[in-house]
Amino acid sequence: MPNRLANTQSLYLRKHADNPIDWWYWDKEALETAKAQNKPIFLSIGYSSCHWCTVMEGEAFSDLAIATYLNDNFLPIKVDREERPDIDSIYMSSVQMMGIQGGWPLNVFLTPGDLVPFYGGTYFPIEPRYGRPGFLQVLQSIRRFYDTEKEKLKGFKTEILRSLQQSVIVPISNTELNDPQLLYHGIEINSQVIQVSSDDFGRPCFPMIPYSNLVLQGTCLPFGDQEQRIELSSQRGQDLALGGIFDHLGGGFHRYTVDSTWTVPHFEKMLYDNGQIVEYLANLWSLGQEEPAFERGIIRTVEWLKREMTAPQGYFYAAQDADNFTSSEEKEPEEGAFYVWEYQQLAQELTPAELTELTEVFTLSIEGNFEGKNVLQRRQGGQLSDSIENILDKLFIKRYGSSRDSLETFEPAINNQGAKTNNWPGRIPPVTDTKMIVAWNSLMISGLARAYGVFQEPLYWELASNAAEFIVQQQWINGRLYRLNYEGKVSVLAQSEDYAFLIKALLDLQSAIPQETQWLEKAMEVQQEFDELFWSLEMGGYYSNAADNSGDLLVRERNYIDNATPSANGIALGNLVRLARLTDNLDYLHKAEQGLQAFGHILSQSPRACPSLFTALDWYYFGSLVRTNQETLAKVIPQYFPTTAYRLDQKLPHDVIGLVCQGLSCLEPAKTEEQLLRQMREISQG
């Protein structure tokens, strides 16, 4: 009999609906029940495309003995981290404070009533292995500790709670914001972060675009070794566009690679990665790094987005799983099966000449590079020949069952049952999580908007503007932005990253076509709502949750640390500077100054933690506004001016082509395109 999770909208939670565990949803009733019954809470957090979450669901969470013990002795609660990243962030931090490496699934034990964590971990096997105890043993030990070690439990809780409370207090800083050396130091430090040595093969590689983006912006600034920053930025683009992390056949980027050579991916595809990578590759191209693989990476990724990740309503789906079934009889899906190729399969599908040619371009072998199979990875950059593209098209047909040109829309597998029972013409695809997340859609909109600005491909604009229109029209109820949409139904109040990334996306749309001023107007509206609900009057910066939506949290965090996605405050403070430049409203600039000063200690003492705060600082130091005509806009927008805002001005004197302004002053009116470009370069470098 299904448990409570059968009634939820989350694909991840519904995957656990048939577990024998009496799962609860995180809500007031569950928390009050745990307190009334004096049962410690077993909080398990994951997401639908997480491989080890899937493994644990099929093992420990499906075991009757474990379920019986867990139901009798704990109150089990399941949380989708993509619904509630705020809950995930707090308890992930607490586990790391215990000296345990974080990851998903995240499994944490809380005391009822106060919700303070006292033990945690990630994946627990059903039986002892991988140097980890069996899950039933863990549960028994935890319950015994809870019942018999009251003083130790109290002391441990006090320590963890104190640490959590201290972690959200950023020391007051006297850091001088008017000295660009702070920015230069941050760029230099983060340049070291994105250097990956191929010597340590076991080291995983993540795109980490917030870090790469800061270094890329640093290529415009006159300090240190600019050429090295260009080389590092370009190398990251090549790692992504040539490596196995990119699906060279179907398009789209996987989440990360398990090795340091960018060869074997962890196969899930996340919308948030793809949006950031599209923007990054477009910016590389606009800088003058016109590597054909960068453009191809964008083209194929947008094809994948349109074919597999775009809802009929215009928004984008969240993710695709790493695993898929290879036949309808399988009980469990297999990691990466949709994407990889046995050498013998390739020999059967291709002529000997085609296989030889493909092997010259991609790293293929009989023994393979992933469990006896081959992940496609390019040997070098450059333009792929027509014959190679034709070979890849043949393999595309084998995977999808249709040609690339005829397959405009590929119906998603929305759950495991659907994946196994649908009559797929090619391979059985991974399950797609079809929920809409405002923050992730916004990252994709930004990527598409920048790609349109650089390449002027109408499809990019169409997809970006349609998704933005959906959010603007559908995600507000009673004056409040909501984070999620499940098949037309909004859910969960928006968090700071939803507001910050959406405002950036709206500004990026305006930047791509400045004459479409409605995007700027909407950005200003959203910013006002964001300020009213999330701004910290006491400390500066934005809380992760609104004041009226944080009662079930141990602490209120202000997100400033970058991970796979940029921090909400980093993006938000950059947005404020952009709004100030576009509107001449200095209230925005004052708020940006307050926010940057609030995180001054982090900027000076922990620069590796906050590259997006440094990109905001770059806007603060060197952000400018260019007012010009439509013809000139079409020429300057495709170029790389990362801290420049654009405004269409039809009232310039007849002999003036444009005006460049920074802060409270403007330069001499430019009368030629060459003069305007020279001024733009000079002012962007201080």
N, C-alpha and C positions, 0 to 999 in steps of 0.2 A: 504493500500500500504506500503510495507516495507520501512524503512528509510536507511540511509547510512550504518548502521552497518551490513546490510545483505551482504555487499561485503567484510567484514573483515574475517580473518582466525580464530580469537579468538572465542571459544565456548561461553565464557561469554558475549562478545559483541553481538554475534548473538542471544543470548537469548532475547536481547532487540530490535531486528530488526523489530518486529511487534508492538512496542509501538507507540502510536500516537505522542510521543515526536520526534521532529526533531533533533535526536542525531547527533553529530559530533564526529569524531575520533580526538584524540590529534595530531594535525599536524600544519604546518605553515599556511595553508589556514584557518583553524578554528580560530587560534589565531589572524590572521590579520583581519578576518571578524568581530570578536568581537570588535576589536579596531576601525575599520572603522565605525561600526554601534553604537559605544558607548554603547554596551550591557554588563552588568556584566556577567561573565562566571559562570555557574552552573557546577561544576566539580564533577562527581560522580564516585567513585572508588570501585571496588569489585572484586570478582573472582567466577569462575563457581560453585564451591562446597559450597559456602557460603549460609547458611540457610536463614539469614535475608536479604541477597541480593535478594534471590529468592522471599521472601515474599514481599519486596518493589516493585520488578518488577511486580508482579501480582496485587498489590494494587495501590499505588500512581502513578507509572509510566505507568499504563494502563488506568488511569482515564482521560477522554476526557477534562473535565474542567481544571484539573491541567495541562494537556499537552498544552491546548490552551494558558493559562496564561504564562506558562514557555516559550513556543515558541515565544510569542509576546514580552516578557520582559527580556529574558535572552538568552545567547547562551549556550545550553546544550552540554557538552562534557562527553563522557563515556571513562573510562580507565580501562583496565584489569591490576590489580596490579601485576599479575604474568608476564605480558609483561614488565611493567615499574615499578619495585619496587623502583626506584629512585624518581619518581614523587610521589608515594604513601608515601615514607618516609618523604619527605619534608612537604607535606601537612598534614600528620598525626601529625608531630611534631608541626605544626602551630596550629592545633585544640587543642592539649594538652596544648599549651601555652595560649590558650583562657580559660583554666580551664574546658575544656570539655573532658570527658572520651573518649578515642579513640576506634575504632572498625570498622567493616565493615558491611554494606556499609559505606564508608566514603563520606560524601557530604559536599562540600566546595564551598563558593562563592568568586570569585576573581574579582578584578578590571581589565578591559581590558587594554591591552598594557603592563603593568608592571607585571601582573599575581600575585599580592600580595593578600593573603587571608584576608578577613575581617569578615567572619562569617562561622561557620561550625557545623557539627553534624554527627550523624550516621544514624540509622533508624528513619525515620519520618512516622508515620501512616497516612493513608488517612483521618481519622477523629481523633479528639483529644482523646487520651487514653494513658495508661501507664504513665500518668503524662507528656505527650508530646503533643505539639500543633499539629493540623492537618497540613498537608504539604502545602495546599493552603494558609493557614494563614501565614505560615512561608515565603512563596514566596512573598506574598503581603507586609509583614512587611519589608522584605529585600529590595524590590524594592523601597518602600517608603523611607527607610533610605538612600539608595543610591542616590535618587533624591533630598532629602531635607536637609540632614545633612552633607554637604560637608566638613565642618571644622572638625567635629567629625570623619568622614570617613578618612580624611587625617591624623589626629593625631593617629587614631587606626592603620592605615596602617604603619605609621612610626615606631610605637612601635613594631608591629609584625615583620617587616622587620629587625629592629635592633636586635631583639631577635634571629631571625633565623641566622643572620650573626654572632652574638656572639656565637651561639651554635656550630658552626663548627670550632671555634678557641679553641684549647686545650692549656691551659696555659703552658708556658715553665717550665720544671721541672728539678730540680737538684737531683731527686730521684736516689739513688745509686743502680745501677743494679747488682753490684757484691755481694750484701748481700742477701742470700737465705731467710732471715726473711721476706722479702717482699712477696715472693711466699708462705711461710708458713701462713702468715696472710691472704692472699687471699683465700687459701684453707679453713682455719678455718671459715672465713666469709661465704663462699659459702656452707659450710657444713650446716650452719643454714638455708640457702635458701631452701634446698631440704627436710628439716624436715617438714612434713605435719601433723597437728593435725586433728584427726577425730572428734573433738568436734564441729567444725564449719561446719555443714553439707552442708550449702549453698556455701561453698568455692569451686570453680572449681579446678581441678587438671590437669595440663599439664605435658607431659613427661619432658620438659625442659632438654634435654640430655646434652647441653653444660655445665650446672651446675653439673649434676650428673657425667659427664665424668671427670671434674676437681677433684671432690672428690674421684673418683675411682683412678685416677692417684696418688692422695695424699696418698693412702694406701701403696705406695712403699717408702714413705719418712719417715725418722726417727725423727719425732717431734710429740708432742702432743699425742692424743689418737688415735693410728693407728687402734685399734680394733673397736673403734666407727665409724671410717670412713669406715671400711670394712662392719660393720653392716648397716650403712646408705646406702651404695652402693648396698648391697644385698637387702635391703628392697625396694629400688626403683625398682630393677629388679623384685621382687615379686609383687609389686603393678601393674606393667605393665603386667607380664606374667600370673597372676592369676585374675586380675581385669576385670571388664566389658569393659574396654578400649580395651581389646584384643578380637578379634572375634575368640572364641574358636572353632567354627564350620568351618569357611572358611579360617581362617588365616588373618593376617594383623591387624594393630593397628589403632584405631580411633584417632581423633585429640586430644580430651581431655574428661574428665568427668565433669559433671555439679555439682558434689558433692565431698566432701573430702574423701569419702571411695572408690573411683575408681570404682564406680558401674555403673552409667548411663552415657554413652558417648554422646558427640555430634558426630553424626555418620559418618561424612565424613572421608575418609581415604586419607591421604596426603602422597605422595611418600617420601617427605623429612623427615617426622617422622619415617617412616618404615626403611629407610636406616640407620638413626642414632641409632634406637633401636636395629636393628640386630647387628650392630657393638658393641653396649654397652653390650648386652647379651652375645655375643661371648667373649668379654673381661672379663666379670664377670666369665664366665666358665673357661677361661684361668688362672684367678687368683686363681682358686681352689674352686670357689663357684659352684659346679656341681649340681645345683638344676635341676631335670629333666624338670621342667616347662620352664626353660630358653632355653634348647635345643629344646623342643617342640615348643616354641614360634618362634624360628628361622626356624624350619622345615616347620611349617604351613604357616609362612609368605612368605617364598620363594616359596612354592606351590601356594599361592595366587598370588604372583608376576608373576610367570611363566604362570599361568592359565588365569589371568585377566588383567595384567598390562604390558605385554611384546608385543611390536609390532612385526610383521613378520620380520622387518628389524633389530631387536635386541635391540632397545632402549626401555625405560620404559615410560609409560604414567604418567601423572601428578597427577591425583586425581580421587576419586569417590565421588559423591554427598552424602549428609546426607539423602536426601529424595528419595522416589521412589513411583511409582503408585502401588496401590493394585488391580486395574482393568483398563481395557482400556477405560472405560467410565468416569473415574475420570477427573476432570478439573485441580486439583492441586495435586501434590504428597504429601505423608505423611512421616513425619520424622521417620526414623528408621524402617519402616515397613518390610524391607528386612531381618532384623536381629533379631527381637523380636518374642516372642512366648506367646500366651495366654495359660493359664494352661490347658484349655479344649482341645486346639489343641494338646498339648503334650499327654494328656490322650487318644486322639483318635489315635495318631500315634504310641504310645508305649504300650506295655503290662503293666499291673499293676506292675509287678516285675521290669520291666525296668524303669518305672517312679519313683518307690521307690528308686531304685539304683541311678538314676540320681539326685534325690532330696538330697540324702546323700552327693553328691559330689559338686553340684551347688546350689546356693541360689534361689530356685524356690518356688513359693507360689501361691495360688489361686488368691490373690489380686494383685500379681505382684509387680515389683519395678519401672515400667515406664508406667504410664498412663494405668494401668490395665493389662499390659503385662510384660513379663519377659525378662530381659537382662541376659544372662548367665554369672555368676561370680563364680569362684571356691572358695570353703570354705577353702582349704588348699593346700599346695604344694605336691610334691612327684610325682611318676610315675602314670599316669592314667592306670587303668586296661584295659585289652583287651575288656572286656565286655562294659566298658564305651566308649571306642573308637568305638565299634560296634554300640552303641546307637547313638553316635554323627554322625556316618556315615549314619544312617537311616534318621536323621534330615537333613543331607547334601543333601540327595536325594530329600527330600521334598522341600528344598529351591531351589536347582539347577535343579531338574528334571533328574539328572544323578548321577551315583555313582562317588565317588571320584577318583577311579582308572581309570574309562573310560573317565573322563572329563579332557583331557589334555589342551584344550583351550576353554575358555568361551567368546564368542563374545561380545564385549562391546556394550552397548546402547550409541550411540554417541550424542543423543539429546532426548528431551521429546517425540517428534513424533515417533522416532524410538523405544523408550522404550514401547510406547503404542501399536504400530502396529505389532511389531515382535511377532511371535508365540513362546513365551518362554515356555519350558516344565515344569518349576517350577514357582517360584515367579518372578514378573517383577523386574529386577535389577535397582539399581541407575544408573544414567547417568555417564559415564566415560569421563573425559577430556583427550583426546588422544594426546594432544600436548607433545612434548619433550622439557624439560627445562634442559639445560646443568648442572646448579648448582645442581638441585635435582637429576638428573641421577648420578651425581658424588657422592653425598652422598650415594646413593644406591650401587654404585660400591664399595665404601669404605667399606660399611657394608658387602657386599658379599665377598670381598677380605679377610677381617679379619675372617669371618666365615669359609672361605676355609682354611685359615692358621691354624685355631684351629681344625676344624673337618675333613678336607681333603675330603669333599664331592665334587665330580667332577662337579655336577650341579651348585654349587655356582660359581666355576671358569668360567664355560661356560657362564653363564648369565652375569657375571661381565666383562669378556674380550670381549664378543660380543657387549655389550653396549659401552665400551670404544673404540672399533674399529669403531663403527658407528660414534661416536663423532669425532674421529681423522680423519676419511675419509670424512665425510659429512659436518661438521660444519664450515669449513673455506672457505671463498670466497675472492679472491684477497688479501690473506695474513691476513685476519681478522677473528677472532672467532665470531660466531653468537650465540645468547642465545637460540633461539627457533627453532623448526622444526615442521611444520604443514604438515603432510602427504607427506614428501619428499621435502618440500620447507622451506628453512631457512628464519628466520625473526628476526629482532631487534638485533643490535650489542650487544655483550656480555658485562656484567657489572663485577665489581670486584669479586663478589661472584662466578660467573661462572669460572673465571680464577683460583681463589684461591681453590675452591672445586675440580676443575678438576685436578689441579696439585697435590693436596693431593690424589685424587683417583689413579692417575698414580703412585705416590710413594707407595701407599698402595698395588697396584698390584705388584710392584717390591719387596716390603717387603714380600709378600706372596710366591713369587717364585723368589728369587734374581737372579737366572741365566737368567731370561728373561729381559735382560738389555734394550730392546727397550722401555720399559715403562719409565725408568729413562731418556733415551735420549729424549723422547718426552716431559717429564716433564721439562727438561732444555730448550727446544725450546719454550714451552708455557710460561715459566718463563721469558724468554728474551722479548717476546712480551708484557707480563704483565708489566714488568719494564719500557719499552719504552713508553707505552701508559698511565699508571695509577700512576706511582710513583710521589710523591710530593717532588720536589727538595727543596722547601722552608721549609717544615715542617716535612717531613718524613712520612712514611706510604703511603697507597694507596687510591686514590680517588675512589668513587663509579663508576664514569664514566670517560671515556677517554676524553682528552682535546678537541678532535674534535667531541665529542658527548654529549656536555653539554650546548649548547647554549640556550636551552629552559628551563633551570633550574634557580631558584632564587639564589641558593647557590650550591657549590660543597662540598658534604659531604665526610668524610672519615669514613666508617662504622667500629665502634669498639664496639658497644653495642650488646650483645647477646640477642636473643629472642627465638623463637621456633627453629631457626637455628643459628649456630654459626656466629660470625661476620667475615666479609671478612678479615679484618686485623689480627684478632686472628689466623685464619687458615693460612693466607699468611706468617706471620712472623715465625710460626712454620715450614712451608714448607722450608723457607730459611735456617733455621738451619739444617734441614734434608738434604737438598741439599749440604750444606757445609760439613757435615759429610761424605756423600756418594762420593763426588767428590774431597775433599781436596781443594776446591776453596774458599779461605777466603773472596772473594768479597761478596759471599752470606752471610757469617757471619757478615761482616761489615754492610751490608744493614739491617740485622735483628736487630743488635744493634741500628742502627739509628731509626728504627721503634719502638722498645721497648722504647727507650729513648723519642721518640716523644709522646708516650702515658704514660709516667712515672707518670704524675699527675693523670691520670685516675686510674692507677694501685694502687697508694697509697691512693687516696682520695675517689674513687668510686669503690671499688673492687667487689661489687655486680653487677655492670653493665657489667663486662667484663671477665667472666670466661675463654673464649677462649684465651684472651691475657695472662692469667696466664698459660694455657697449653703451649703456645709458650714460656713463661718464663721458664717453667719446662724443655723444650727442650734446651733452652739456657744455663741453669745451668748444667743440668745433661745428656744432649744428648750424645750418644756414638755410635761408630761403631764397629761391630763385623765382622771380616774377618775369615771365616772358610770354611770347606769343605761341600759338599752337604749332606752327611750323618748326620753331626752334625747340620746343618741348620734345617733339618727335625725334630730334637729333641727340638731345642730351640725356633723356631718360634711359636709353639702352646702355649708356656708359656707367662706370662704377663710381658713384658718389654716395657712399653709404650713409652720410649724415647730412644729406641735402633734402629739403622738402621743396615741392614745386607748386606754384600757383599760376593759373592762367590769368594774364593781365592784358586786356584788350585796350587799355587806356594809356599805354606808354606813348611818349612823344614819337612822332613819325620817324625820327632819325635814331631812335634808341631801340636796340634789339632785346635788351634785358636788364634786370636790376638784381644784384646780389646783395643780400642783407644778412647781418649777423648781430644778434643782440639788439641794441638800440640804435644801430647805425647801418648805413648802406654804403657801398662803394660807389665810385664814379659810374654813372650809367654807361653800360656797354653798348657800343655802336656796331660791333661786328661779332660774328660767332666766335672767332679766334680770341677776341678780348674777353668775351663772356666765359669761355672755357678756361682761360688763364686765371681769371678772377676766382672761378669756382675751385680750381685746384689750390690756389694760394690760400683762400679763406678756410678751406677744409683742413689745411695743415697749420692753421694758426698764424 
